[in-house]
Amino acid sequence: MLPDALPPPSRLATFRNAFFSGALLLAPLIVTIWAFTKIIDVVGGTFRPLYESYIPAPLHSIPLLWDIVATVGVVLLVTALGYLSQYVFGKYFLSLAERAIQRIPGIGAVYNSVRQVVATFGTHNRNLFNKVVMVEFPRKGIWTIGFLTSKAQGEPHAHAGADTWTVFVPTTPNPTSGFLIMLPAREIVELEMSVGEGMKMIISGGNVIPPWPAPVSRPATEKLRQG
């Protein structure tokens, strides 16, 4: 005998499900708008008083516009600073300013910590992570995602054993902190996913899983067909 069919959902349940579906669709857009609004409010609202007195009085009624103008101005100044830092003249003055900041008690320690984090995960060291790997950490039987940082052998590796690789295991969802571990190469499983895909997986807490097997690009597919 066939079981009775489930009763249709009530109008309240249908309304609730539709509401949550719509909310999930709008959530990324709302978060993006909120983030940009906060950036404009913080950056533009901070620098607007510096030139607000030069704005004609009739135009004071649109503060959002001037916050956007101030934010764009700050972005352009930061970009100009980046271009300047690529030249010897700019590097010299930036190094002087950096040394002056580092000598300020308290502020210097915070500046050095932030600078190390930025240097580690910034564009200048984008090749710091060579490959996404899996290791058994913090104990056998528990697998975690990490990044292979180096295969070079130094004093710590010599004491740990032959052919020991260095792996950085980041924390979730904040990958700027983590654990530096050294493991035998035979205990490290190298993955095909890119470093960017591995970082997305870690930041999302495992919610974003890269497709596997990795999709083959069109030129590679054509070569396989020709072969």
Secondary structure as the mmCIF struct_conf table of DSSP 4:
data_model
#
loop_
_struct_conf.conf_type_id
_struct_conf.id
_struct_conf.beg_label_comp_id
_struct_conf.beg_label_asym_id
_struct_conf.beg_label_seq_id
_struct_conf.end_label_comp_id
_struct_conf.end_label_asym_id
_struct_conf.end_label_seq_id
HELX_LH_PP_P HELX_LH_PP_P1 LEU A 2 SER A 10
HELX_RH_AL_P HELX_RH_AL_P1 ARG A 11 TYR A 51
HELX_RH_3T_P HELX_RH_3T_P1 GLU A 52 TYR A 54
BEND BEND1 ILE A 55 ILE A 55
HELX_RH_3T_P HELX_RH_3T_P2 ALA A 57 SER A 61
HELX_RH_AL_P HELX_RH_AL_P2 PRO A 63 LEU A 84
TURN_TY1_P TURN_TY1_P1 SER A 85 GLN A 86
BEND BEND2 TYR A 87 TYR A 87
HELX_RH_AL_P HELX_RH_AL_P3 VAL A 88 GLN A 102
TURN_TY1_P TURN_TY1_P2 ARG A 103 ARG A 103
BEND BEND3 ILE A 104 ILE A 104
TURN_TY1_P TURN_TY1_P3 PRO A 105 GLY A 106
HELX_RH_AL_P HELX_RH_AL_P4 ILE A 107 PHE A 121
BEND BEND4 GLY A 122 GLY A 122
HELX_RH_3T_P HELX_RH_3T_P3 THR A 123 ASN A 125
TURN_TY1_P TURN_TY1_P4 ARG A 126 ASN A 127
BEND BEND5 LEU A 128 LEU A 128
STRN STRN1 LYS A 131 GLU A 136
BEND BEND6 PRO A 138 ARG A 139
TURN_TY1_P TURN_TY1_P5 LYS A 140 GLY A 141
STRN STRN2 TRP A 143 SER A 150
HELX_RH_AL_P HELX_RH_AL_P5 GLU A 155 ALA A 160
BEND BEND7 ALA A 162 ASP A 163
STRN STRN3 THR A 164 PRO A 170
BEND BEND8 THR A 172 PRO A 173
TURN_TY1_P TURN_TY1_P6 PRO A 175 THR A 176
BEND BEND9 SER A 177 SER A 177
STRN STRN4 GLY A 178 PRO A 184
HELX_RH_3T_P HELX_RH_3T_P4 ALA A 185 GLU A 187
STRN STRN5 VAL A 189 GLU A 190
BEND BEND10 GLU A 192 MET A 193
HELX_RH_AL_P HELX_RH_AL_P6 VAL A 195 ILE A 203
TURN_TY1_P TURN_TY1_P7 SER A 204 GLY A 206
BEND BEND11 VAL A 208 VAL A 208
BEND BEND12 TRP A 212 PRO A 213
HELX_LH_PP_P HELX_LH_PP_P2 ALA A 214 SER A 217
HELX_RH_AL_P HELX_RH_AL_P7 ARG A 218 GLN A 226
#
